[in-house]
Amino acid sequence: MEEEANIIEMMDDEGNKLEFEHLLSFEDGEDFYIAFTPVKDMDDFKMGEVLIMKVEEDDENSDLYLPIDSEEELDRLWEIFKQLYYDDDEEEEEE
């Protein structure tokens, strides 16, 4: 059975629509993060690259995706992502 991709659409600074496939959402402490990959190659991002962004809510309870500023924080989040994402893949293969 083929699963439908979970697509997230965003707008860049110039108003262009960008499409990403949602890979995983996860928590680290009290913060929430989302990991996704581009649906097609773009100028700044290539298919297969993983982007991790912090998720916060605005005043209207809409999700805001914020970049990770610290290289140290991004490295820590990447390790969490790999553990969660690839451990899930290994469990599926064992079934």
Distance bins in CASP14 RR format, pairs under 12 A and 6 or more apart:
PFRMAT RR
TARGET T0000
AUTHOR 0000-0000-0000
RMODE 2
METHOD distances of the structure
MODEL  1
3 21 0 0 0 0 0 1 0 0 0 0 0
3 22 0 0 0 0 0 1 0 0 0 0 0
3 92 0 0 0 0 0 1 0 0 0 0 0
4 21 0 0 0 0 0 1 0 0 0 0 0
4 22 0 0 0 0 0 1 0 0 0 0 0
5 19 0 0 0 0 1 0 0 0 0 0 0
5 20 0 0 0 0 1 0 0 0 0 0 0
5 21 1 0 1 0 0 0 0 0 0 0 0
5 22 0 0 0 0 1 0 0 0 0 0 0
5 23 0 0 0 0 0 1 0 0 0 0 0
5 36 0 0 0 0 0 1 0 0 0 0 0
5 37 0 0 0 0 0 1 0 0 0 0 0
5 38 0 0 0 0 0 1 0 0 0 0 0
5 39 1 0 0 1 0 0 0 0 0 0 0
5 40 0 0 0 0 0 1 0 0 0 0 0
6 19 0 0 0 0 0 1 0 0 0 0 0
6 20 0 0 0 0 1 0 0 0 0 0 0
6 21 1 0 0 1 0 0 0 0 0 0 0
6 22 1 0 1 0 0 0 0 0 0 0 0
6 23 0 0 0 0 1 0 0 0 0 0 0
6 24 0 0 0 0 0 1 0 0 0 0 0
6 25 0 0 0 0 0 1 0 0 0 0 0
6 34 0 0 0 0 0 1 0 0 0 0 0
6 35 0 0 0 0 0 1 0 0 0 0 0
6 36 0 0 0 0 1 0 0 0 0 0 0
6 37 0 0 0 0 0 1 0 0 0 0 0
6 39 0 0 0 0 0 1 0 0 0 0 0
7 17 0 0 0 0 0 1 0 0 0 0 0
7 18 0 0 0 0 0 1 0 0 0 0 0
7 19 1 0 1 0 0 0 0 0 0 0 0
7 20 1 0 0 1 0 0 0 0 0 0 0
7 21 1 0 0 1 0 0 0 0 0 0 0
7 22 1 0 0 1 0 0 0 0 0 0 0
7 23 0 0 0 0 0 1 0 0 0 0 0
7 36 0 0 0 0 1 0 0 0 0 0 0
7 37 0 0 0 0 0 1 0 0 0 0 0
7 38 0 0 0 0 0 1 0 0 0 0 0
7 39 1 0 0 1 0 0 0 0 0 0 0
7 40 0 0 0 0 0 1 0 0 0 0 0
8 17 0 0 0 0 0 1 0 0 0 0 0
8 18 0 0 0 0 1 0 0 0 0 0 0
8 19 1 0 0 1 0 0 0 0 0 0 0
8 20 1 0 1 0 0 0 0 0 0 0 0
8 21 1 0 0 1 0 0 0 0 0 0 0
8 22 1 0 1 0 0 0 0 0 0 0 0
8 23 0 0 0 0 0 1 0 0 0 0 0
8 25 0 0 0 0 0 1 0 0 0 0 0
8 34 1 0 0 1 0 0 0 0 0 0 0
8 35 0 0 0 0 0 1 0 0 0 0 0
8 36 1 0 1 0 0 0 0 0 0 0 0
8 37 0 0 0 0 0 1 0 0 0 0 0
8 38 0 0 0 0 0 1 0 0 0 0 0
8 39 0 0 0 0 1 0 0 0 0 0 0
8 51 0 0 0 0 0 1 0 0 0 0 0
8 53 0 0 0 0 0 1 0 0 0 0 0
8 55 0 0 0 0 0 1 0 0 0 0 0
8 63 0 0 0 0 1 0 0 0 0 0 0
8 65 0 0 0 0 1 0 0 0 0 0 0
9 15 0 0 0 0 0 1 0 0 0 0 0
9 16 0 0 0 0 0 1 0 0 0 0 0
9 17 1 0 1 0 0 0 0 0 0 0 0
9 18 1 0 0 1 0 0 0 0 0 0 0
9 19 1 0 1 0 0 0 0 0 0 0 0
9 20 1 0 0 1 0 0 0 0 0 0 0
9 21 0 0 0 0 0 1 0 0 0 0 0
9 22 0 0 0 0 0 1 0 0 0 0 0
9 36 0 0 0 0 0 1 0 0 0 0 0
9 38 0 0 0 0 0 1 0 0 0 0 0
9 39 0 0 0 0 1 0 0 0 0 0 0
9 65 0 0 0 0 0 1 0 0 0 0 0
10 16 0 0 0 0 1 0 0 0 0 0 0
10 17 1 0 0 1 0 0 0 0 0 0 0
10 18 1 0 1 0 0 0 0 0 0 0 0
10 19 0 0 0 0 1 0 0 0 0 0 0
10 20 1 0 0 1 0 0 0 0 0 0 0
10 22 0 0 0 0 0 1 0 0 0 0 0
10 34 0 0 0 0 0 1 0 0 0 0 0
10 36 0 0 0 0 1 0 0 0 0 0 0
10 38 0 0 0 0 0 1 0 0 0 0 0
10 39 0 0 0 0 0 1 0 0 0 0 0
10 42 0 0 0 0 0 1 0 0 0 0 0
10 45 0 0 0 0 0 1 0 0 0 0 0
10 51 0 0 0 0 0 1 0 0 0 0 0
10 53 0 0 0 0 1 0 0 0 0 0 0
10 63 0 0 0 0 0 1 0 0 0 0 0
10 64 0 0 0 0 0 1 0 0 0 0 0
10 65 1 0 0 1 0 0 0 0 0 0 0
11 17 1 0 0 1 0 0 0 0 0 0 0
11 18 1 0 0 1 0 0 0 0 0 0 0
11 19 0 0 0 0 0 1 0 0 0 0 0
11 20 0 0 0 0 0 1 0 0 0 0 0
11 65 0 0 0 0 0 1 0 0 0 0 0
12 18 1 0 1 0 0 0 0 0 0 0 0
12 19 0 0 0 0 0 1 0 0 0 0 0
12 20 0 0 0 0 0 1 0 0 0 0 0
12 38 0 0 0 0 0 1 0 0 0 0 0
12 42 0 0 0 0 1 0 0 0 0 0 0
12 43 0 0 0 0 1 0 0 0 0 0 0
12 44 0 0 0 0 1 0 0 0 0 0 0
12 45 0 0 0 0 0 1 0 0 0 0 0
13 44 0 0 0 0 0 1 0 0 0 0 0
14 43 0 0 0 0 0 1 0 0 0 0 0
14 44 0 0 0 0 0 1 0 0 0 0 0
16 42 0 0 0 0 1 0 0 0 0 0 0
16 43 0 0 0 0 1 0 0 0 0 0 0
16 44 0 0 0 0 0 1 0 0 0 0 0
17 39 0 0 0 0 0 1 0 0 0 0 0
17 40 0 0 0 0 0 1 0 0 0 0 0
17 42 0 0 0 0 0 1 0 0 0 0 0
18 36 0 0 0 0 0 1 0 0 0 0 0
18 37 0 0 0 0 0 1 0 0 0 0 0
18 38 1 0 0 1 0 0 0 0 0 0 0
18 39 0 0 0 0 1 0 0 0 0 0 0
18 40 0 0 0 0 1 0 0 0 0 0 0
18 41 0 0 0 0 0 1 0 0 0 0 0
18 42 1 0 0 1 0 0 0 0 0 0 0
18 43 0 0 0 0 0 1 0 0 0 0 0
18 44 0 0 0 0 1 0 0 0 0 0 0
18 45 0 0 0 0 1 0 0 0 0 0 0
18 51 0 0 0 0 0 1 0 0 0 0 0
18 65 0 0 0 0 0 1 0 0 0 0 0
19 36 0 0 0 0 1 0 0 0 0 0 0
19 37 0 0 0 0 0 1 0 0 0 0 0
19 38 1 0 0 1 0 0 0 0 0 0 0
19 39 1 0 1 0 0 0 0 0 0 0 0
19 40 1 0 0 1 0 0 0 0 0 0 0
19 41 0 0 0 0 0 1 0 0 0 0 0
19 42 0 0 0 0 1 0 0 0 0 0 0
19 45 0 0 0 0 0 1 0 0 0 0 0
19 47 0 0 0 0 0 1 0 0 0 0 0
20 34 0 0 0 0 1 0 0 0 0 0 0
20 35 0 0 0 0 1 0 0 0 0 0 0
20 36 1 1 0 0 0 0 0 0 0 0 0
20 37 1 0 0 1 0 0 0 0 0 0 0
20 38 1 0 1 0 0 0 0 0 0 0 0
20 39 1 0 0 1 0 0 0 0 0 0 0
20 40 0 0 0 0 1 0 0 0 0 0 0
20 42 0 0 0 0 1 0 0 0 0 0 0
20 45 0 0 0 0 1 0 0 0 0 0 0
20 47 0 0 0 0 0 1 0 0 0 0 0
20 48 0 0 0 0 0 1 0 0 0 0 0
20 49 0 0 0 0 0 1 0 0 0 0 0
20 50 0 0 0 0 0 1 0 0 0 0 0
20 51 1 0 0 1 0 0 0 0 0 0 0
20 52 0 0 0 0 0 1 0 0 0 0 0
20 53 0 0 0 0 1 0 0 0 0 0 0
20 65 0 0 0 0 1 0 0 0 0 0 0
21 34 0 0 0 0 0 1 0 0 0 0 0
21 35 0 0 0 0 1 0 0 0 0 0 0
21 36 1 0 1 0 0 0 0 0 0 0 0
21 37 1 0 1 0 0 0 0 0 0 0 0
21 38 1 0 0 1 0 0 0 0 0 0 0
21 39 1 0 1 0 0 0 0 0 0 0 0
21 40 0 0 0 0 0 1 0 0 0 0 0
21 45 0 0 0 0 0 1 0 0 0 0 0
21 47 0 0 0 0 1 0 0 0 0 0 0
21 48 0 0 0 0 1 0 0 0 0 0 0
21 49 0 0 0 0 0 1 0 0 0 0 0
21 50 0 0 0 0 0 1 0 0 0 0 0
21 51 0 0 0 0 0 1 0 0 0 0 0
22 33 0 0 0 0 0 1 0 0 0 0 0
22 34 1 0 0 1 0 0 0 0 0 0 0
22 35 1 0 0 1 0 0 0 0 0 0 0
22 36 1 0 1 0 0 0 0 0 0 0 0
22 37 0 0 0 0 1 0 0 0 0 0 0
22 38 0 0 0 0 0 1 0 0 0 0 0
22 39 0 0 0 0 0 1 0 0 0 0 0
22 50 0 0 0 0 0 1 0 0 0 0 0
22 51 0 0 0 0 0 1 0 0 0 0 0
22 52 0 0 0 0 0 1 0 0 0 0 0
22 53 0 0 0 0 0 1 0 0 0 0 0
22 55 0 0 0 0 0 1 0 0 0 0 0
22 63 0 0 0 0 0 1 0 0 0 0 0
22 65 0 0 0 0 0 1 0 0 0 0 0
22 85 0 0 0 0 0 1 0 0 0 0 0
23 33 0 0 0 0 0 1 0 0 0 0 0
23 34 0 0 0 0 1 0 0 0 0 0 0
23 35 1 0 1 0 0 0 0 0 0 0 0
23 36 1 0 1 0 0 0 0 0 0 0 0
23 37 1 0 0 1 0 0 0 0 0 0 0
23 38 0 0 0 0 0 1 0 0 0 0 0
23 39 0 0 0 0 0 1 0 0 0 0 0
23 48 0 0 0 0 1 0 0 0 0 0 0
23 49 0 0 0 0 0 1 0 0 0 0 0
23 50 1 0 0 1 0 0 0 0 0 0 0
23 51 0 0 0 0 1 0 0 0 0 0 0
23 52 0 0 0 0 1 0 0 0 0 0 0
23 53 0 0 0 0 0 1 0 0 0 0 0
23 81 0 0 0 0 1 0 0 0 0 0 0
23 82 0 0 0 0 0 1 0 0 0 0 0
23 84 0 0 0 0 1 0 0 0 0 0 0
23 85 1 0 0 1 0 0 0 0 0 0 0
23 86 0 0 0 0 0 1 0 0 0 0 0
23 88 0 0 0 0 0 1 0 0 0 0 0
23 89 0 0 0 0 0 1 0 0 0 0 0
24 32 0 0 0 0 0 1 0 0 0 0 0
24 33 0 0 0 0 1 0 0 0 0 0 0
24 34 1 0 0 1 0 0 0 0 0 0 0
24 35 1 0 1 0 0 0 0 0 0 0 0
24 36 0 0 0 0 1 0 0 0 0 0 0
24 37 0 0 0 0 0 1 0 0 0 0 0
24 50 0 0 0 0 1 0 0 0 0 0 0
24 51 0 0 0 0 0 1 0 0 0 0 0
24 52 0 0 0 0 1 0 0 0 0 0 0
24 53 0 0 0 0 0 1 0 0 0 0 0
24 55 0 0 0 0 0 1 0 0 0 0 0
24 77 0 0 0 0 0 1 0 0 0 0 0
24 78 0 0 0 0 0 1 0 0 0 0 0
24 80 0 0 0 0 1 0 0 0 0 0 0
24 81 1 0 0 1 0 0 0 0 0 0 0
24 82 0 0 0 0 0 1 0 0 0 0 0
24 83 0 0 0 0 0 1 0 0 0 0 0
24 84 1 0 0 1 0 0 0 0 0 0 0
24 85 1 0 1 0 0 0 0 0 0 0 0
24 86 0 0 0 0 0 1 0 0 0 0 0
24 87 0 0 0 0 0 1 0 0 0 0 0
24 88 0 0 0 0 1 0 0 0 0 0 0
24 89 0 0 0 0 0 1 0 0 0 0 0
25 31 0 0 0 0 0 1 0 0 0 0 0
25 32 1 0 0 1 0 0 0 0 0 0 0
25 33 1 0 0 1 0 0 0 0 0 0 0
25 34 1 0 1 0 0 0 0 0 0 0 0
25 35 1 0 0 1 0 0 0 0 0 0 0
25 36 0 0 0 0 1 0 0 0 0 0 0
25 52 0 0 0 0 0 1 0 0 0 0 0
25 53 0 0 0 0 0 1 0 0 0 0 0
25 54 0 0 0 0 0 1 0 0 0 0 0
25 55 1 0 0 1 0 0 0 0 0 0 0
25 63 0 0 0 0 0 1 0 0 0 0 0
25 65 0 0 0 0 0 1 0 0 0 0 0
25 77 0 0 0 0 0 1 0 0 0 0 0
25 80 0 0 0 0 0 1 0 0 0 0 0
25 81 0 0 0 0 0 1 0 0 0 0 0
25 84 0 0 0 0 1 0 0 0 0 0 0
25 85 0 0 0 0 0 1 0 0 0 0 0
26 32 1 0 0 1 0 0 0 0 0 0 0
26 33 1 0 1 0 0 0 0 0 0 0 0
26 34 0 0 0 0 1 0 0 0 0 0 0
26 35 1 0 0 1 0 0 0 0 0 0 0
26 52 0 0 0 0 1 0 0 0 0 0 0
26 53 0 0 0 0 0 1 0 0 0 0 0
26 54 0 0 0 0 0 1 0 0 0 0 0
26 55 0 0 0 0 1 0 0 0 0 0 0
26 76 0 0 0 0 0 1 0 0 0 0 0
26 77 0 0 0 0 1 0 0 0 0 0 0
26 78 0 0 0 0 0 1 0 0 0 0 0
26 79 0 0 0 0 0 1 0 0 0 0 0
26 80 1 0 0 1 0 0 0 0 0 0 0
26 81 1 0 0 1 0 0 0 0 0 0 0
26 82 0 0 0 0 0 1 0 0 0 0 0
26 83 0 0 0 0 1 0 0 0 0 0 0
26 84 1 0 1 0 0 0 0 0 0 0 0
26 85 0 0 0 0 1 0 0 0 0 0 0
26 87 0 0 0 0 0 1 0 0 0 0 0
26 88 0 0 0 0 0 1 0 0 0 0 0
27 33 1 0 0 1 0 0 0 0 0 0 0
27 34 0 0 0 0 0 1 0 0 0 0 0
27 54 0 0 0 0 0 1 0 0 0 0 0
27 55 0 0 0 0 1 0 0 0 0 0 0
27 77 0 0 0 0 0 1 0 0 0 0 0
27 80 0 0 0 0 1 0 0 0 0 0 0
27 81 0 0 0 0 0 1 0 0 0 0 0
27 84 0 0 0 0 0 1 0 0 0 0 0
28 34 0 0 0 0 0 1 0 0 0 0 0
28 35 0 0 0 0 0 1 0 0 0 0 0
28 52 0 0 0 0 0 1 0 0 0 0 0
28 54 0 0 0 0 1 0 0 0 0 0 0
28 55 0 0 0 0 0 1 0 0 0 0 0
28 68 0 0 0 0 0 1 0 0 0 0 0
28 73 0 0 0 0 1 0 0 0 0 0 0
28 74 0 0 0 0 0 1 0 0 0 0 0
28 76 1 0 0 1 0 0 0 0 0 0 0
28 77 1 0 0 1 0 0 0 0 0 0 0
28 78 0 0 0 0 0 1 0 0 0 0 0
28 79 0 0 0 0 0 1 0 0 0 0 0
28 80 1 0 1 0 0 0 0 0 0 0 0
28 81 0 0 0 0 1 0 0 0 0 0 0
28 83 0 0 0 0 0 1 0 0 0 0 0
28 84 0 0 0 0 0 1 0 0 0 0 0
29 54 0 0 0 0 0 1 0 0 0 0 0
29 73 0 0 0 0 0 1 0 0 0 0 0
29 76 0 0 0 0 0 1 0 0 0 0 0
29 77 0 0 0 0 0 1 0 0 0 0 0
29 80 0 0 0 0 0 1 0 0 0 0 0
30 54 0 0 0 0 0 1 0 0 0 0 0
30 55 0 0 0 0 0 1 0 0 0 0 0
30 56 0 0 0 0 0 1 0 0 0 0 0
31 52 0 0 0 0 0 1 0 0 0 0 0
31 53 0 0 0 0 0 1 0 0 0 0 0
31 54 1 0 0 1 0 0 0 0 0 0 0
31 55 0 0 0 0 1 0 0 0 0 0 0
31 56 0 0 0 0 1 0 0 0 0 0 0
31 66 0 0 0 0 0 1 0 0 0 0 0
31 68 0 0 0 0 0 1 0 0 0 0 0
31 73 0 0 0 0 1 0 0 0 0 0 0
31 76 0 0 0 0 0 1 0 0 0 0 0
31 77 0 0 0 0 1 0 0 0 0 0 0
31 80 0 0 0 0 0 1 0 0 0 0 0
32 52 0 0 0 0 0 1 0 0 0 0 0
32 53 0 0 0 0 1 0 0 0 0 0 0
32 54 1 0 0 1 0 0 0 0 0 0 0
32 55 1 0 1 0 0 0 0 0 0 0 0
32 56 1 0 0 1 0 0 0 0 0 0 0
32 57 0 0 0 0 1 0 0 0 0 0 0
32 63 0 0 0 0 1 0 0 0 0 0 0
32 64 0 0 0 0 0 1 0 0 0 0 0
32 65 0 0 0 0 0 1 0 0 0 0 0
32 66 0 0 0 0 0 1 0 0 0 0 0
32 77 0 0 0 0 0 1 0 0 0 0 0
32 80 0 0 0 0 0 1 0 0 0 0 0
33 50 0 0 0 0 0 1 0 0 0 0 0
33 51 0 0 0 0 0 1 0 0 0 0 0
33 52 1 0 1 0 0 0 0 0 0 0 0
33 53 1 0 0 1 0 0 0 0 0 0 0
33 54 1 0 1 0 0 0 0 0 0 0 0
33 55 1 0 0 1 0 0 0 0 0 0 0
33 56 0 0 0 0 0 1 0 0 0 0 0
33 63 0 0 0 0 0 1 0 0 0 0 0
33 65 0 0 0 0 1 0 0 0 0 0 0
33 66 0 0 0 0 1 0 0 0 0 0 0
33 67 0 0 0 0 0 1 0 0 0 0 0
33 68 0 0 0 0 1 0 0 0 0 0 0
33 73 0 0 0 0 1 0 0 0 0 0 0
33 74 0 0 0 0 0 1 0 0 0 0 0
33 76 0 0 0 0 0 1 0 0 0 0 0
33 77 1 0 1 0 0 0 0 0 0 0 0
33 78 0 0 0 0 0 1 0 0 0 0 0
33 80 0 0 0 0 1 0 0 0 0 0 0
33 81 1 0 0 1 0 0 0 0 0 0 0
33 84 0 0 0 0 0 1 0 0 0 0 0
34 50 0 0 0 0 0 1 0 0 0 0 0
34 51 0 0 0 0 1 0 0 0 0 0 0
34 52 1 0 0 1 0 0 0 0 0 0 0
34 53 1 0 1 0 0 0 0 0 0 0 0
34 54 0 0 0 0 1 0 0 0 0 0 0
34 55 1 0 1 0 0 0 0 0 0 0 0
34 56 0 0 0 0 0 1 0 0 0 0 0
34 63 0 0 0 0 1 0 0 0 0 0 0
34 64 0 0 0 0 0 1 0 0 0 0 0
34 65 1 0 0 1 0 0 0 0 0 0 0
34 66 0 0 0 0 0 1 0 0 0 0 0
34 67 0 0 0 0 0 1 0 0 0 0 0
34 68 0 0 0 0 0 1 0 0 0 0 0
34 77 0 0 0 0 0 1 0 0 0 0 0
34 81 0 0 0 0 0 1 0 0 0 0 0
35 48 0 0 0 0 0 1 0 0 0 0 0
35 49 0 0 0 0 0 1 0 0 0 0 0
35 50 1 0 1 0 0 0 0 0 0 0 0
35 51 1 0 0 1 0 0 0 0 0 0 0
35 52 1 0 1 0 0 0 0 0 0 0 0
35 53 0 0 0 0 1 0 0 0 0 0 0
35 54 0 0 0 0 0 1 0 0 0 0 0
35 55 0 0 0 0 0 1 0 0 0 0 0
35 65 0 0 0 0 0 1 0 0 0 0 0
35 68 0 0 0 0 0 1 0 0 0 0 0
35 74 0 0 0 0 0 1 0 0 0 0 0
35 77 0 0 0 0 1 0 0 0 0 0 0
35 78 0 0 0 0 1 0 0 0 0 0 0
35 80 0 0 0 0 1 0 0 0 0 0 0
35 81 1 0 1 0 0 0 0 0 0 0 0
35 82 0 0 0 0 1 0 0 0 0 0 0
35 83 0 0 0 0 0 1 0 0 0 0 0
35 84 0 0 0 0 1 0 0 0 0 0 0
35 85 1 0 0 1 0 0 0 0 0 0 0
35 86 0 0 0 0 0 1 0 0 0 0 0
36 45 0 0 0 0 1 0 0 0 0 0 0
36 47 0 0 0 0 0 1 0 0 0 0 0
36 48 0 0 0 0 0 1 0 0 0 0 0
36 49 0 0 0 0 1 0 0 0 0 0 0
36 50 1 0 0 1 0 0 0 0 0 0 0
36 51 1 0 1 0 0 0 0 0 0 0 0
36 52 0 0 0 0 1 0 0 0 0 0 0
36 53 1 0 0 1 0 0 0 0 0 0 0
36 55 0 0 0 0 0 1 0 0 0 0 0
36 65 0 0 0 0 1 0 0 0 0 0 0
36 81 0 0 0 0 0 1 0 0 0 0 0
36 85 0 0 0 0 0 1 0 0 0 0 0
37 45 0 0 0 0 1 0 0 0 0 0 0
37 46 0 0 0 0 1 0 0 0 0 0 0
37 47 1 0 0 1 0 0 0 0 0 0 0
37 48 1 0 1 0 0 0 0 0 0 0 0
37 49 1 0 0 1 0 0 0 0 0 0 0
37 50 1 0 1 0 0 0 0 0 0 0 0
37 51 1 0 0 1 0 0 0 0 0 0 0
37 52 0 0 0 0 0 1 0 0 0 0 0
37 81 0 0 0 0 0 1 0 0 0 0 0
37 85 0 0 0 0 0 1 0 0 0 0 0
38 44 0 0 0 0 1 0 0 0 0 0 0
38 45 1 0 1 0 0 0 0 0 0 0 0
38 46 1 0 0 1 0 0 0 0 0 0 0
38 47 1 0 1 0 0 0 0 0 0 0 0
38 48 1 0 0 1 0 0 0 0 0 0 0
38 49 1 0 0 1 0 0 0 0 0 0 0
38 50 0 0 0 0 1 0 0 0 0 0 0
38 51 1 0 0 1 0 0 0 0 0 0 0
39 45 0 0 0 0 0 1 0 0 0 0 0
39 46 0 0 0 0 0 1 0 0 0 0 0
39 47 1 0 0 1 0 0 0 0 0 0 0
39 48 0 0 0 0 0 1 0 0 0 0 0
39 49 0 0 0 0 0 1 0 0 0 0 0
40 46 0 0 0 0 1 0 0 0 0 0 0
40 47 1 0 0 1 0 0 0 0 0 0 0
40 48 0 0 0 0 0 1 0 0 0 0 0
40 49 0 0 0 0 0 1 0 0 0 0 0
41 47 1 0 1 0 0 0 0 0 0 0 0
41 48 0 0 0 0 1 0 0 0 0 0 0
41 49 0 0 0 0 1 0 0 0 0 0 0
42 48 0 0 0 0 0 1 0 0 0 0 0
42 49 0 0 0 0 1 0 0 0 0 0 0
42 51 0 0 0 0 0 1 0 0 0 0 0
44 51 0 0 0 0 1 0 0 0 0 0 0
44 67 0 0 0 0 0 1 0 0 0 0 0
45 51 1 0 0 1 0 0 0 0 0 0 0
49 78 0 0 0 0 0 1 0 0 0 0 0
50 68 0 0 0 0 0 1 0 0 0 0 0
50 74 0 0 0 0 0 1 0 0 0 0 0
50 77 0 0 0 0 0 1 0 0 0 0 0
50 78 1 0 0 1 0 0 0 0 0 0 0
50 81 1 0 0 1 0 0 0 0 0 0 0
50 82 0 0 0 0 1 0 0 0 0 0 0
50 84 0 0 0 0 0 1 0 0 0 0 0
50 85 0 0 0 0 1 0 0 0 0 0 0
50 86 0 0 0 0 0 1 0 0 0 0 0
51 65 0 0 0 0 1 0 0 0 0 0 0
51 66 0 0 0 0 0 1 0 0 0 0 0
51 67 0 0 0 0 1 0 0 0 0 0 0
51 68 0 0 0 0 1 0 0 0 0 0 0
51 74 0 0 0 0 0 1 0 0 0 0 0
51 77 0 0 0 0 0 1 0 0 0 0 0
51 78 0 0 0 0 0 1 0 0 0 0 0
51 81 0 0 0 0 0 1 0 0 0 0 0
52 65 0 0 0 0 1 0 0 0 0 0 0
52 66 0 0 0 0 0 1 0 0 0 0 0
52 67 0 0 0 0 1 0 0 0 0 0 0
52 68 1 0 0 1 0 0 0 0 0 0 0
52 70 0 0 0 0 0 1 0 0 0 0 0
52 73 0 0 0 0 1 0 0 0 0 0 0
52 74 1 0 0 1 0 0 0 0 0 0 0
52 75 0 0 0 0 0 1 0 0 0 0 0
52 76 0 0 0 0 0 1 0 0 0 0 0
52 77 1 0 1 0 0 0 0 0 0 0 0
52 78 1 0 0 1 0 0 0 0 0 0 0
52 79 0 0 0 0 0 1 0 0 0 0 0
52 80 0 0 0 0 1 0 0 0 0 0 0
52 81 1 0 0 1 0 0 0 0 0 0 0
52 82 0 0 0 0 0 1 0 0 0 0 0
52 84 0 0 0 0 0 1 0 0 0 0 0
52 85 0 0 0 0 0 1 0 0 0 0 0
53 63 0 0 0 0 1 0 0 0 0 0 0
53 64 0 0 0 0 1 0 0 0 0 0 0
53 65 1 0 1 0 0 0 0 0 0 0 0
53 66 1 0 1 0 0 0 0 0 0 0 0
53 67 1 0 0 1 0 0 0 0 0 0 0
53 68 1 0 0 1 0 0 0 0 0 0 0
53 69 0 0 0 0 0 1 0 0 0 0 0
53 73 0 0 0 0 0 1 0 0 0 0 0
53 74 0 0 0 0 0 1 0 0 0 0 0
53 77 0 0 0 0 1 0 0 0 0 0 0
53 81 0 0 0 0 0 1 0 0 0 0 0
54 63 0 0 0 0 0 1 0 0 0 0 0
54 64 0 0 0 0 1 0 0 0 0 0 0
54 65 1 0 0 1 0 0 0 0 0 0 0
54 66 1 0 1 0 0 0 0 0 0 0 0
54 67 1 0 0 1 0 0 0 0 0 0 0
54 68 1 0 0 1 0 0 0 0 0 0 0
54 69 0 0 0 0 1 0 0 0 0 0 0
54 70 0 0 0 0 0 1 0 0 0 0 0
54 73 0 0 0 0 1 0 0 0 0 0 0
54 74 0 0 0 0 0 1 0 0 0 0 0
54 77 0 0 0 0 1 0 0 0 0 0 0
55 62 0 0 0 0 0 1 0 0 0 0 0
55 63 1 0 1 0 0 0 0 0 0 0 0
55 64 1 0 0 1 0 0 0 0 0 0 0
55 65 1 0 0 1 0 0 0 0 0 0 0
55 66 1 0 0 1 0 0 0 0 0 0 0
55 67 0 0 0 0 0 1 0 0 0 0 0
55 68 0 0 0 0 0 1 0 0 0 0 0
55 77 0 0 0 0 0 1 0 0 0 0 0
56 62 0 0 0 0 1 0 0 0 0 0 0
56 63 1 0 0 1 0 0 0 0 0 0 0
56 64 1 0 1 0 0 0 0 0 0 0 0
56 65 0 0 0 0 1 0 0 0 0 0 0
56 66 1 0 0 1 0 0 0 0 0 0 0
56 67 0 0 0 0 0 1 0 0 0 0 0
57 63 1 0 0 1 0 0 0 0 0 0 0
57 64 1 0 0 1 0 0 0 0 0 0 0
57 65 0 0 0 0 0 1 0 0 0 0 0
57 66 0 0 0 0 0 1 0 0 0 0 0
58 64 1 0 1 0 0 0 0 0 0 0 0
58 65 0 0 0 0 0 1 0 0 0 0 0
58 66 0 0 0 0 0 1 0 0 0 0 0
66 73 0 0 0 0 0 1 0 0 0 0 0
67 73 0 0 0 0 0 1 0 0 0 0 0
67 74 0 0 0 0 1 0 0 0 0 0 0
67 77 0 0 0 0 0 1 0 0 0 0 0
68 74 1 0 1 0 0 0 0 0 0 0 0
68 75 0 0 0 0 1 0 0 0 0 0 0
68 76 0 0 0 0 1 0 0 0 0 0 0
68 77 1 0 0 1 0 0 0 0 0 0 0
68 78 0 0 0 0 1 0 0 0 0 0 0
68 80 0 0 0 0 0 1 0 0 0 0 0
68 81 0 0 0 0 0 1 0 0 0 0 0
69 77 0 0 0 0 0 1 0 0 0 0 0
70 76 0 0 0 0 1 0 0 0 0 0 0
70 77 0 0 0 0 1 0 0 0 0 0 0
71 77 0 0 0 0 0 1 0 0 0 0 0
71 78 0 0 0 0 0 1 0 0 0 0 0
72 78 0 0 0 0 0 1 0 0 0 0 0
72 79 0 0 0 0 0 1 0 0 0 0 0
73 79 0 0 0 0 0 1 0 0 0 0 0
73 80 0 0 0 0 0 1 0 0 0 0 0
74 80 0 0 0 0 0 1 0 0 0 0 0
74 81 0 0 0 0 0 1 0 0 0 0 0
75 81 0 0 0 0 0 1 0 0 0 0 0
75 82 0 0 0 0 0 1 0 0 0 0 0
76 82 0 0 0 0 0 1 0 0 0 0 0
76 83 0 0 0 0 0 1 0 0 0 0 0
77 83 0 0 0 0 0 1 0 0 0 0 0
77 84 0 0 0 0 0 1 0 0 0 0 0
77 85 0 0 0 0 0 1 0 0 0 0 0
78 84 0 0 0 0 0 1 0 0 0 0 0
78 85 0 0 0 0 0 1 0 0 0 0 0
78 86 0 0 0 0 0 1 0 0 0 0 0
79 85 0 0 0 0 0 1 0 0 0 0 0
79 86 0 0 0 0 0 1 0 0 0 0 0
80 86 0 0 0 0 0 1 0 0 0 0 0
80 87 0 0 0 0 0 1 0 0 0 0 0
81 87 0 0 0 0 0 1 0 0 0 0 0
81 88 0 0 0 0 0 1 0 0 0 0 0
82 88 0 0 0 0 0 1 0 0 0 0 0
82 89 0 0 0 0 0 1 0 0 0 0 0
82 90 0 0 0 0 0 1 0 0 0 0 0
83 89 0 0 0 0 0 1 0 0 0 0 0
83 90 0 0 0 0 0 1 0 0 0 0 0
84 90 0 0 0 0 0 1 0 0 0 0 0
84 91 0 0 0 0 0 1 0 0 0 0 0
85 91 0 0 0 0 0 1 0 0 0 0 0
85 92 0 0 0 0 0 1 0 0 0 0 0
86 92 0 0 0 0 0 1 0 0 0 0 0
86 93 0 0 0 0 0 1 0 0 0 0 0
87 93 0 0 0 0 0 1 0 0 0 0 0
87 94 0 0 0 0 0 1 0 0 0 0 0
88 94 0 0 0 0 0 1 0 0 0 0 0
88 95 0 0 0 0 0 1 0 0 0 0 0
89 95 0 0 0 0 0 1 0 0 0 0 0
END
